[in-house]
Amino acid sequence: MLDFLSNYKCYRNPTQQNILQIISELAPQEILQKPRYVMSCWVPIMKPMISLSDFESVVTLENLYEIKRPTAKNILKLIKSEPVTEQERQCLDHFKRYIRSLQGKSLSLLLQFITGSDIISP
């Protein structure tokens, strides 16, 4: 219990009598104050984006995310390669076949491994 409470910077000795008081003091900080602080840090960055059409509503934002979600077809469109030898062409064909065999989270993980991002960006 001490280890758990130390993660929340609470170093009081919990007892059966004071554990509810400790939790009631920590809860507002963890549930309200920390998220509020993070939100206030992001406001200056996100404020200019409100005027963009993709950020007008939750639905348009979800559509934007859906467009950026990787599919085998979209990833294959991004590959720019001009194989010189037959071995290079075969290797590229095997790689494309491998990409077509992936779905969902596996595509995101492959894209993240190759590009560092799990979504398709221009």
Stockholm file with secondary structure:
# STOCKHOLM 1.0

chainA/1-122         MLDFLSNYKCYRNPTQQNILQIISELAPQEILQKPRYVMSCWVPIMKPMISLSDFESVVTLENLYEIKRPTAKNILKLIKSEPVTEQERQCLDHFKRYIRSLQGKSLSLLLQFITGSDIISP
#=GR chainA/1-122 SS CHHHHHTTTCCSCCCTTTHHHHHHHHHHIIIIIHHHHHHHHHHHHHGGGGGSGGGSSHHHHHHHHHHHSCCHHHHHHHCCCCCCSHHHHHHHHHHHHHHHHCCTHHHHHHHHHHHSCSSCCC
#=GC SS_cons         CHHHHHTTTCCSCCCTTTHHHHHHHHHHIIIIIHHHHHHHHHHHHHGGGGGSGGGSSHHHHHHHHHHHSCCHHHHHHHCCCCCCSHHHHHHHHHHHHHHHHCCTHHHHHHHHHHHSCSSCCC
//
